[in-house]
């Protein structure tokens, strides 16, 4: 365990991400509509995409 007392595999990883200003603005509007932070919106969308991929059987 680390000093935050969270098992290492449960810690969130930081990923640098470059977005175009247009995409960032679209995500910001969408996040606001869903009452999320931009980071939370990106994480939500990626999670949903992974779930969809697993359901479609493409996760091999």
N, C-alpha and C positions, 0 to 999 in steps of 0.2 A: 504494500500500500504506500501511497505517497503522503505528504504532510497534510493534505486536505482530507485524508481518511476515506477517499473514494478509490475503489479498485481501479487499477490503470486502464483496463479494457472498457470501463464505463465512462471514462473521461472523454469529453468531446475533443475532437481534433480540430486544429486551426488550419484553414486552407486559404492561401492568398487567391483572390479571384479578381480578374480584370473584366469589367463590363463596359460596354459602350454607354455614353450618356443617355442615349435613347432607351436602351434596355433597362438601365438603372431607374430612369423616371417611370417607366411602365411598371416595374416591380414595386417601386415606392407607392404608386397609386393603388396597385392591387393589394399590397400589404396594409395600407391604410383602410381600404374597404373591408378587409378581413380582420382588422384590429390586431395586426401583428407588426413586429419590427421587420425591417427589410431582411435582416439575417434570419429571423424566424420564418419569414415567407419563403426564402430560398431553401432553408432546411425542410420545410413542409413540402414544397414542390418536389425536391429531390427524393424525399421519403416516399411520396405518392408514386413517383416514377419507378422506384425500385420495387414497390409492392406490385405495380402493374406488370412489370417485367417478370416477376416471379410467378404471377398468376398465368401469364401467357406461356410459361414453360421455357422461356429464353434464357433463364439463369442457369447455365450449365458450365 
